[in-house]
Amino acid sequence: MYFACNEHIELAIDMTVDEQEQAPIIEKVEQTNESLSTGCSFCEKAALYTVEP
């Protein structure tokens, strides 16, 4: 599973498709205290999406 900001959502989708050879499940991160500490898997920005196989 990847966490992605707006800038890296396409990269997360591409990597998941390459690894799993199927479309990923993309969900928006809920605005809770937990989401505030979740960072993008590719940079230091806050994650806005989860990308799951």
mmCIF file as Biopython writes it, N, C-alpha, C and O atoms, coordinates in Angstrom:
data_model
#
loop_
_atom_site.group_PDB
_atom_site.id
_atom_site.type_symbol
_atom_site.label_atom_id
_atom_site.label_alt_id
_atom_site.label_comp_id
_atom_site.label_asym_id
_atom_site.label_entity_id
_atom_site.label_seq_id
_atom_site.pdbx_PDB_ins_code
_atom_site.Cartn_x
_atom_site.Cartn_y
_atom_site.Cartn_z
_atom_site.occupancy
_atom_site.B_iso_or_equiv
_atom_site.auth_seq_id
_atom_site.auth_asym_id
_atom_site.pdbx_PDB_model_num
ATOM 1   N N  . MET A ? 1  ? 0.853   -1.171 0.000   1.0 0.0 1  A 1 
ATOM 2   C CA . MET A ? 1  ? 0.000   0.000  0.000   1.0 0.0 1  A 1 
ATOM 3   C C  . MET A ? 1  ? 0.897   1.232  0.000   1.0 0.0 1  A 1 
ATOM 4   O O  . MET A ? 1  ? 1.926   1.278  0.675   1.0 0.0 1  A 1 
ATOM 5   N N  . TYR A ? 2  ? 0.480   2.218  -0.770  1.0 0.0 2  A 1 
ATOM 6   C CA . TYR A ? 2  ? 1.184   3.488  -0.828  1.0 0.0 2  A 1 
ATOM 7   C C  . TYR A ? 2  ? 0.286   4.593  -0.301  1.0 0.0 2  A 1 
ATOM 8   O O  . TYR A ? 2  ? -0.938  4.530  -0.416  1.0 0.0 2  A 1 
ATOM 9   N N  . PHE A ? 3  ? 0.916   5.605  0.280   1.0 0.0 3  A 1 
ATOM 10  C CA . PHE A ? 3  ? 0.243   6.844  0.635   1.0 0.0 3  A 1 
ATOM 11  C C  . PHE A ? 3  ? 0.748   7.879  -0.348  1.0 0.0 3  A 1 
ATOM 12  O O  . PHE A ? 3  ? 1.948   7.934  -0.617  1.0 0.0 3  A 1 
ATOM 13  N N  . ALA A ? 4  ? -0.141  8.706  -0.895  1.0 0.0 4  A 1 
ATOM 14  C CA . ALA A ? 4  ? 0.280   9.648  -1.931  1.0 0.0 4  A 1 
ATOM 15  C C  . ALA A ? 4  ? -0.354  11.022 -1.765  1.0 0.0 4  A 1 
ATOM 16  O O  . ALA A ? 4  ? -1.505  11.159 -1.352  1.0 0.0 4  A 1 
ATOM 17  N N  . CYS A ? 5  ? 0.440   12.033 -2.103  1.0 0.0 5  A 1 
ATOM 18  C CA . CYS A ? 5  ? -0.066  13.403 -2.185  1.0 0.0 5  A 1 
ATOM 19  C C  . CYS A ? 5  ? -0.588  13.615 -3.609  1.0 0.0 5  A 1 
ATOM 20  O O  . CYS A ? 5  ? -0.500  12.713 -4.443  1.0 0.0 5  A 1 
ATOM 21  N N  . ASN A ? 6  ? -1.127  14.798 -3.888  1.0 0.0 6  A 1 
ATOM 22  C CA . ASN A ? 6  ? -1.634  15.085 -5.241  1.0 0.0 6  A 1 
ATOM 23  C C  . ASN A ? 6  ? -0.550  14.945 -6.301  1.0 0.0 6  A 1 
ATOM 24  O O  . ASN A ? 6  ? -0.822  14.493 -7.414  1.0 0.0 6  A 1 
ATOM 25  N N  . GLU A ? 7  ? 0.669   15.327 -5.963  1.0 0.0 7  A 1 
ATOM 26  C CA . GLU A ? 7  ? 1.774   15.295 -6.919  1.0 0.0 7  A 1 
ATOM 27  C C  . GLU A ? 7  ? 2.183   13.869 -7.298  1.0 0.0 7  A 1 
ATOM 28  O O  . GLU A ? 7  ? 2.617   13.636 -8.425  1.0 0.0 7  A 1 
ATOM 29  N N  . HIS A ? 8  ? 2.052   12.914 -6.374  1.0 0.0 8  A 1 
ATOM 30  C CA . HIS A ? 8  ? 2.563   11.565 -6.599  1.0 0.0 8  A 1 
ATOM 31  C C  . HIS A ? 8  ? 1.494   10.485 -6.757  1.0 0.0 8  A 1 
ATOM 32  O O  . HIS A ? 8  ? 1.827   9.300  -6.769  1.0 0.0 8  A 1 
ATOM 33  N N  . ILE A ? 9  ? 0.224   10.858 -6.877  1.0 0.0 9  A 1 
ATOM 34  C CA . ILE A ? 9  ? -0.837  9.861  -6.999  1.0 0.0 9  A 1 
ATOM 35  C C  . ILE A ? 9  ? -0.669  9.014  -8.260  1.0 0.0 9  A 1 
ATOM 36  O O  . ILE A ? 9  ? -0.888  7.803  -8.220  1.0 0.0 9  A 1 
ATOM 37  N N  . GLU A ? 10 ? -0.285  9.629  -9.371  1.0 0.0 10 A 1 
ATOM 38  C CA . GLU A ? 10 ? -0.102  8.867  -10.611 1.0 0.0 10 A 1 
ATOM 39  C C  . GLU A ? 10 ? 1.049   7.875  -10.488 1.0 0.0 10 A 1 
ATOM 40  O O  . GLU A ? 10 ? 0.959   6.757  -10.994 1.0 0.0 10 A 1 
ATOM 41  N N  . LEU A ? 11 ? 2.129   8.273  -9.820  1.0 0.0 11 A 1 
ATOM 42  C CA . LEU A ? 11 ? 3.262   7.377  -9.605  1.0 0.0 11 A 1 
ATOM 43  C C  . LEU A ? 11 ? 2.841   6.178  -8.759  1.0 0.0 11 A 1 
ATOM 44  O O  . LEU A ? 11 ? 3.210   5.045  -9.066  1.0 0.0 11 A 1 
ATOM 45  N N  . ALA A ? 12 ? 2.076   6.418  -7.703  1.0 0.0 12 A 1 
ATOM 46  C CA . ALA A ? 12 ? 1.606   5.332  -6.843  1.0 0.0 12 A 1 
ATOM 47  C C  . ALA A ? 12 ? 0.709   4.366  -7.616  1.0 0.0 12 A 1 
ATOM 48  O O  . ALA A ? 12 ? 0.809   3.152  -7.444  1.0 0.0 12 A 1 
ATOM 49  N N  . ILE A ? 13 ? -0.164  4.902  -8.461  1.0 0.0 13 A 1 
ATOM 50  C CA . ILE A ? 13 ? -1.039  4.054  -9.282  1.0 0.0 13 A 1 
ATOM 51  C C  . ILE A ? 13 ? -0.205  3.222  -10.247 1.0 0.0 13 A 1 
ATOM 52  O O  . ILE A ? 13 ? -0.402  2.013  -10.360 1.0 0.0 13 A 1 
ATOM 53  N N  . ASP A ? 14 ? 0.737   3.875  -10.949 1.0 0.0 14 A 1 
ATOM 54  C CA . ASP A ? 14 ? 1.584   3.163  -11.914 1.0 0.0 14 A 1 
ATOM 55  C C  . ASP A ? 14 ? 2.391   2.053  -11.248 1.0 0.0 14 A 1 
ATOM 56  O O  . ASP A ? 14 ? 2.496   0.952  -11.788 1.0 0.0 14 A 1 
ATOM 57  N N  . MET A ? 15 ? 2.958   2.337  -10.084 1.0 0.0 15 A 1 
ATOM 58  C CA . MET A ? 15 ? 3.765   1.327  -9.391  1.0 0.0 15 A 1 
ATOM 59  C C  . MET A ? 15 ? 2.909   0.147  -8.944  1.0 0.0 15 A 1 
ATOM 60  O O  . MET A ? 15 ? 3.339   -1.002 -9.041  1.0 0.0 15 A 1 
ATOM 61  N N  . THR A ? 16 ? 1.706   0.421  -8.457  1.0 0.0 16 A 1 
ATOM 62  C CA . THR A ? 16 ? 0.812   -0.652 -8.026  1.0 0.0 16 A 1 
ATOM 63  C C  . THR A ? 16 ? 0.384   -1.510 -9.209  1.0 0.0 16 A 1 
ATOM 64  O O  . THR A ? 16 ? 0.354   -2.736 -9.102  1.0 0.0 16 A 1 
ATOM 65  N N  . VAL A ? 17 ? 0.054   -0.884 -10.332 1.0 0.0 17 A 1 
ATOM 66  C CA . VAL A ? 17 ? -0.336  -1.637 -11.531 1.0 0.0 17 A 1 
ATOM 67  C C  . VAL A ? 17 ? 0.830   -2.490 -12.017 1.0 0.0 17 A 1 
ATOM 68  O O  . VAL A ? 17 ? 0.633   -3.648 -12.388 1.0 0.0 17 A 1 
ATOM 69  N N  . ASP A ? 18 ? 2.046   -1.935 -12.021 1.0 0.0 18 A 1 
ATOM 70  C CA . ASP A ? 18 ? 3.227   -2.694 -12.442 1.0 0.0 18 A 1 
ATOM 71  C C  . ASP A ? 18 ? 3.476   -3.893 -11.535 1.0 0.0 18 A 1 
ATOM 72  O O  . ASP A ? 18 ? 3.828   -4.970 -12.015 1.0 0.0 18 A 1 
ATOM 73  N N  . GLU A ? 19 ? 3.296   -3.715 -10.228 1.0 0.0 19 A 1 
ATOM 74  C CA . GLU A ? 19 ? 3.554   -4.782 -9.261  1.0 0.0 19 A 1 
ATOM 75  C C  . GLU A ? 19 ? 2.449   -5.837 -9.253  1.0 0.0 19 A 1 
ATOM 76  O O  . GLU A ? 19 ? 2.738   -7.032 -9.200  1.0 0.0 19 A 1 
ATOM 77  N N  . GLN A ? 20 ? 1.196   -5.410 -9.306  1.0 0.0 20 A 1 
ATOM 78  C CA . GLN A ? 20 ? 0.066   -6.318 -9.119  1.0 0.0 20 A 1 
ATOM 79  C C  . GLN A ? 20 ? -0.625  -6.724 -10.418 1.0 0.0 20 A 1 
ATOM 80  O O  . GLN A ? 20 ? -1.385  -7.692 -10.441 1.0 0.0 20 A 1 
ATOM 81  N N  . GLU A ? 21 ? -0.368  -5.992 -11.494 1.0 0.0 21 A 1 
ATOM 82  C CA . GLU A ? 21 ? -0.992  -6.241 -12.797 1.0 0.0 21 A 1 
ATOM 83  C C  . GLU A ? 21 ? -2.519  -6.190 -12.737 1.0 0.0 21 A 1 
ATOM 84  O O  . GLU A ? 21 ? -3.209  -6.939 -13.428 1.0 0.0 21 A 1 
ATOM 85  N N  . GLN A ? 22 ? -3.026  -5.290 -11.897 1.0 0.0 22 A 1 
ATOM 86  C CA . GLN A ? 22 ? -4.462  -5.040 -11.813 1.0 0.0 22 A 1 
ATOM 87  C C  . GLN A ? 22 ? -4.683  -3.622 -11.285 1.0 0.0 22 A 1 
ATOM 88  O O  . GLN A ? 22 ? -3.780  -3.013 -10.711 1.0 0.0 22 A 1 
ATOM 89  N N  . ALA A ? 23 ? -5.869  -3.118 -11.484 1.0 0.0 23 A 1 
ATOM 90  C CA . ALA A ? 23 ? -6.179  -1.754 -11.045 1.0 0.0 23 A 1 
ATOM 91  C C  . ALA A ? 23 ? -6.201  -1.676 -9.519  1.0 0.0 23 A 1 
ATOM 92  O O  . ALA A ? 23 ? -6.742  -2.565 -8.861  1.0 0.0 23 A 1 
ATOM 93  N N  . PRO A ? 24 ? -5.623  -0.628 -8.960  1.0 0.0 24 A 1 
ATOM 94  C CA . PRO A ? 24 ? -5.608  -0.478 -7.503  1.0 0.0 24 A 1 
ATOM 95  C C  . PRO A ? 24 ? -6.907  0.115  -6.967  1.0 0.0 24 A 1 
ATOM 96  O O  . PRO A ? 24 ? -7.733  0.633  -7.719  1.0 0.0 24 A 1 
ATOM 97  N N  . ILE A ? 25 ? -7.064  0.028  -5.659  1.0 0.0 25 A 1 
ATOM 98  C CA . ILE A ? 25 ? -8.170  0.674  -4.957  1.0 0.0 25 A 1 
ATOM 99  C C  . ILE A ? 25 ? -7.619  1.984  -4.406  1.0 0.0 25 A 1 
ATOM 100 O O  . ILE A ? 25 ? -6.647  1.987  -3.650  1.0 0.0 25 A 1 
ATOM 101 N N  . ILE A ? 26 ? -8.236  3.083  -4.785  1.0 0.0 26 A 1 
ATOM 102 C CA . ILE A ? 26 ? -7.767  4.403  -4.363  1.0 0.0 26 A 1 
ATOM 103 C C  . ILE A ? 26 ? -8.816  5.006  -3.442  1.0 0.0 26 A 1 
ATOM 104 O O  . ILE A ? 26 ? -9.991  5.098  -3.796  1.0 0.0 26 A 1 
ATOM 105 N N  . GLU A ? 27 ? -8.380  5.415  -2.257  1.0 0.0 27 A 1 
ATOM 106 C CA . GLU A ? 27 ? -9.293  6.035  -1.304  1.0 0.0 27 A 1 
ATOM 107 C C  . GLU A ? 27 ? -8.696  7.333  -0.799  1.0 0.0 27 A 1 
ATOM 108 O O  . GLU A ? 27 ? -7.482  7.451  -0.632  1.0 0.0 27 A 1 
ATOM 109 N N  . LYS A ? 28 ? -9.555  8.300  -0.559  1.0 0.0 28 A 1 
ATOM 110 C CA . LYS A ? 28 ? -9.114  9.578  -0.003  1.0 0.0 28 A 1 
ATOM 111 C C  . LYS A ? 28 ? -8.901  9.398  1.501   1.0 0.0 28 A 1 
ATOM 112 O O  . LYS A ? 28 ? -9.712  8.762  2.174   1.0 0.0 28 A 1 
ATOM 113 N N  . VAL A ? 29 ? -7.816  9.957  2.020   1.0 0.0 29 A 1 
ATOM 114 C CA . VAL A ? 29 ? -7.514  9.874  3.446   1.0 0.0 29 A 1 
ATOM 115 C C  . VAL A ? 29 ? -8.496  10.766 4.193   1.0 0.0 29 A 1 
ATOM 116 O O  . VAL A ? 29 ? -8.685  11.928 3.834   1.0 0.0 29 A 1 
ATOM 117 N N  . GLU A ? 30 ? -9.113  10.225 5.224   1.0 0.0 30 A 1 
ATOM 118 C CA . GLU A ? 30 ? -10.063 10.996 6.033   1.0 0.0 30 A 1 
ATOM 119 C C  . GLU A ? 30 ? -9.315  12.026 6.875   1.0 0.0 30 A 1 
ATOM 120 O O  . GLU A ? 30 ? -8.182  11.786 7.293   1.0 0.0 30 A 1 
ATOM 121 N N  . GLN A ? 31 ? -9.936  13.148 7.120   1.0 0.0 31 A 1 
ATOM 122 C CA . GLN A ? 31 ? -9.322  14.219 7.908   1.0 0.0 31 A 1 
ATOM 123 C C  . GLN A ? 31 ? -9.509  13.940 9.402   1.0 0.0 31 A 1 
ATOM 124 O O  . GLN A ? 31 ? -10.444 14.440 10.026  1.0 0.0 31 A 1 
ATOM 125 N N  . THR A ? 32 ? -8.615  13.145 9.954   1.0 0.0 32 A 1 
ATOM 126 C CA . THR A ? 32 ? -8.632  12.829 11.383  1.0 0.0 32 A 1 
ATOM 127 C C  . THR A ? 32 ? -7.252  13.116 11.949  1.0 0.0 32 A 1 
ATOM 128 O O  . THR A ? 32 ? -6.333  13.459 11.205  1.0 0.0 32 A 1 
ATOM 129 N N  . ASN A ? 33 ? -7.102  12.980 13.238  1.0 0.0 33 A 1 
ATOM 130 C CA . ASN A ? 33 ? -5.783  13.166 13.852  1.0 0.0 33 A 1 
ATOM 131 C C  . ASN A ? 33 ? -4.775  12.183 13.281  1.0 0.0 33 A 1 
ATOM 132 O O  . ASN A ? 33 ? -3.597  12.512 13.137  1.0 0.0 33 A 1 
ATOM 133 N N  . GLU A ? 34 ? -5.229  10.979 12.957  1.0 0.0 34 A 1 
ATOM 134 C CA . GLU A ? 34 ? -4.353  9.956  12.400  1.0 0.0 34 A 1 
ATOM 135 C C  . GLU A ? 34 ? -3.814  10.374 11.034  1.0 0.0 34 A 1 
ATOM 136 O O  . GLU A ? 34 ? -2.646  10.127 10.733  1.0 0.0 34 A 1 
ATOM 137 N N  . SER A ? 35 ? -4.642  11.001 10.209  1.0 0.0 35 A 1 
ATOM 138 C CA . SER A ? 35 ? -4.216  11.392 8.865   1.0 0.0 35 A 1 
ATOM 139 C C  . SER A ? 35 ? -3.182  12.508 8.894   1.0 0.0 35 A 1 
ATOM 140 O O  . SER A ? 35 ? -2.396  12.646 7.957   1.0 0.0 35 A 1 
ATOM 141 N N  . LEU A ? 36 ? -3.172  13.302 9.950   1.0 0.0 36 A 1 
ATOM 142 C CA . LEU A ? 36 ? -2.226  14.408 10.019  1.0 0.0 36 A 1 
ATOM 143 C C  . LEU A ? 36 ? -0.785  13.927 10.091  1.0 0.0 36 A 1 
ATOM 144 O O  . LEU A ? 36 ? 0.122   14.649 9.676   1.0 0.0 36 A 1 
ATOM 145 N N  . SER A ? 37 ? -0.554  12.731 10.604  1.0 0.0 37 A 1 
ATOM 146 C CA . SER A ? 37 ? 0.804   12.214 10.726  1.0 0.0 37 A 1 
ATOM 147 C C  . SER A ? 37 ? 1.188   11.295 9.567   1.0 0.0 37 A 1 
ATOM 148 O O  . SER A ? 37 ? 2.322   10.819 9.516   1.0 0.0 37 A 1 
ATOM 149 N N  . THR A ? 38 ? 0.277   11.038 8.644   1.0 0.0 38 A 1 
ATOM 150 C CA . THR A ? 38 ? 0.552   10.157 7.518   1.0 0.0 38 A 1 
ATOM 151 C C  . THR A ? 38 ? 1.157   10.959 6.383   1.0 0.0 38 A 1 
ATOM 152 O O  . THR A ? 38 ? 0.538   11.884 5.857   1.0 0.0 38 A 1 
ATOM 153 N N  . GLY A ? 39 ? 2.387   10.590 6.008   1.0 0.0 39 A 1 
ATOM 154 C CA . GLY A ? 39 ? 3.071   11.297 4.938   1.0 0.0 39 A 1 
ATOM 155 C C  . GLY A ? 39 ? 3.027   10.529 3.635   1.0 0.0 39 A 1 
ATOM 156 O O  . GLY A ? 39 ? 2.774   9.324  3.610   1.0 0.0 39 A 1 
ATOM 157 N N  . CYS A ? 40 ? 3.276   11.240 2.563   1.0 0.0 40 A 1 
ATOM 158 C CA . CYS A ? 40 ? 3.366   10.639 1.235   1.0 0.0 40 A 1 
ATOM 159 C C  . CYS A ? 40 ? 4.516   9.638  1.225   1.0 0.0 40 A 1 
ATOM 160 O O  . CYS A ? 40 ? 5.551   9.877  1.848   1.0 0.0 40 A 1 
ATOM 161 N N  . SER A ? 41 ? 4.345   8.528  0.528   1.0 0.0 41 A 1 
ATOM 162 C CA . SER A ? 41 ? 5.387   7.505  0.429   1.0 0.0 41 A 1 
ATOM 163 C C  . SER A ? 41 ? 6.567   7.963  -0.428  1.0 0.0 41 A 1 
ATOM 164 O O  . SER A ? 41 ? 7.611   7.311  -0.435  1.0 0.0 41 A 1 
ATOM 165 N N  . PHE A ? 42 ? 6.414   9.073  -1.149  1.0 0.0 42 A 1 
ATOM 166 C CA . PHE A ? 42 ? 7.431   9.513  -2.102  1.0 0.0 42 A 1 
ATOM 167 C C  . PHE A ? 42 ? 8.057   10.865 -1.766  1.0 0.0 42 A 1 
ATOM 168 O O  . PHE A ? 42 ? 9.075   11.235 -2.351  1.0 0.0 42 A 1 
ATOM 169 N N  . CYS A ? 43 ? 7.464   11.600 -0.838  1.0 0.0 43 A 1 
ATOM 170 C CA . CYS A ? 43 ? 8.017   12.907 -0.452  1.0 0.0 43 A 1 
ATOM 171 C C  . CYS A ? 43 ? 7.598   13.216 0.986   1.0 0.0 43 A 1 
ATOM 172 O O  . CYS A ? 43 ? 7.087   12.344 1.688   1.0 0.0 43 A 1 
ATOM 173 N N  . GLU A ? 44 ? 7.811   14.436 1.411   1.0 0.0 44 A 1 
ATOM 174 C CA . GLU A ? 44 ? 7.525   14.841 2.788   1.0 0.0 44 A 1 
ATOM 175 C C  . GLU A ? 44 ? 6.132   15.439 2.982   1.0 0.0 44 A 1 
ATOM 176 O O  . GLU A ? 44 ? 5.751   15.759 4.107   1.0 0.0 44 A 1 
ATOM 177 N N  . LYS A ? 45 ? 5.373   15.591 1.904   1.0 0.0 45 A 1 
ATOM 178 C CA . LYS A ? 45 ? 4.047   16.204 2.000   1.0 0.0 45 A 1 
ATOM 179 C C  . LYS A ? 45 ? 3.047   15.264 2.677   1.0 0.0 45 A 1 
ATOM 180 O O  . LYS A ? 45 ? 3.279   14.059 2.780   1.0 0.0 45 A 1 
ATOM 181 N N  . ALA A ? 46 ? 1.947   15.830 3.128   1.0 0.0 46 A 1 
ATOM 182 C CA . ALA A ? 46 ? 0.882   15.034 3.737   1.0 0.0 46 A 1 
ATOM 183 C C  . ALA A ? 46 ? 0.195   14.182 2.668   1.0 0.0 46 A 1 
ATOM 184 O O  . ALA A ? 46 ? -0.031  14.636 1.546   1.0 0.0 46 A 1 
ATOM 185 N N  . ALA A ? 47 ? -0.129  12.959 3.028   1.0 0.0 47 A 1 
ATOM 186 C CA . ALA A ? 47 ? -0.815  12.059 2.097   1.0 0.0 47 A 1 
ATOM 187 C C  . ALA A ? 47 ? -2.289  12.425 2.012   1.0 0.0 47 A 1 
ATOM 188 O O  . ALA A ? 47 ? -2.936  12.688 3.026   1.0 0.0 47 A 1 
ATOM 189 N N  . LEU A ? 48 ? -2.806  12.438 0.797   1.0 0.0 48 A 1 
ATOM 190 C CA . LEU A ? 48 ? -4.224  12.704 0.579   1.0 0.0 48 A 1 
ATOM 191 C C  . LEU A ? 48 ? -4.965  11.453 0.139   1.0 0.0 48 A 1 
ATOM 192 O O  . LEU A ? 48 ? -6.192  11.394 0.219   1.0 0.0 48 A 1 
ATOM 193 N N  . TYR A ? 49 ? -4.216  10.438 -0.334  1.0 0.0 49 A 1 
ATOM 194 C CA . TYR A ? 49 ? -4.814  9.212  -0.862  1.0 0.0 49 A 1 
ATOM 195 C C  . TYR A ? 49 ? -4.062  7.981  -0.376  1.0 0.0 49 A 1 
ATOM 196 O O  . TYR A ? 49 ? -2.863  8.033  -0.103  1.0 0.0 49 A 1 
ATOM 197 N N  . THR A ? 50 ? -4.796  6.866  -0.273  1.0 0.0 50 A 1 
ATOM 198 C CA . THR A ? 50 ? -4.164  5.560  -0.111  1.0 0.0 50 A 1 
ATOM 199 C C  . THR A ? 50 ? -4.383  4.795  -1.408  1.0 0.0 50 A 1 
ATOM 200 O O  . THR A ? 50 ? -5.450  4.876  -2.016  1.0 0.0 50 A 1 
ATOM 201 N N  . VAL A ? 51 ? -3.369  4.058  -1.823  1.0 0.0 51 A 1 
ATOM 202 C CA . VAL A ? 51 ? -3.440  3.258  -3.044  1.0 0.0 51 A 1 
ATOM 203 C C  . VAL A ? 51 ? -3.126  1.828  -2.637  1.0 0.0 51 A 1 
ATOM 204 O O  . VAL A ? 51 ? -2.001  1.519  -2.244  1.0 0.0 51 A 1 
ATOM 205 N N  . GLU A ? 52 ? -4.132  0.951  -2.733  1.0 0.0 52 A 1 
ATOM 206 C CA . GLU A ? 52 ? -3.991  -0.439 -2.303  1.0 0.0 52 A 1 
ATOM 207 C C  . GLU A ? 52 ? -4.145  -1.382 -3.492  1.0 0.0 52 A 1 
ATOM 208 O O  . GLU A ? 52 ? -4.897  -1.099 -4.425  1.0 0.0 52 A 1 
ATOM 209 N N  . PRO A ? 53 ? -3.434  -2.496 -3.451  1.0 0.0 53 A 1 
ATOM 210 C CA . PRO A ? 53 ? -3.582  -3.491 -4.535  1.0 0.0 53 A 1 
ATOM 211 C C  . PRO A ? 53 ? -4.947  -4.131 -4.538  1.0 0.0 53 A 1 
ATOM 212 O O  . PRO A ? 53 ? -5.227  -4.983 -5.382  1.0 0.0 53 A 1 
#
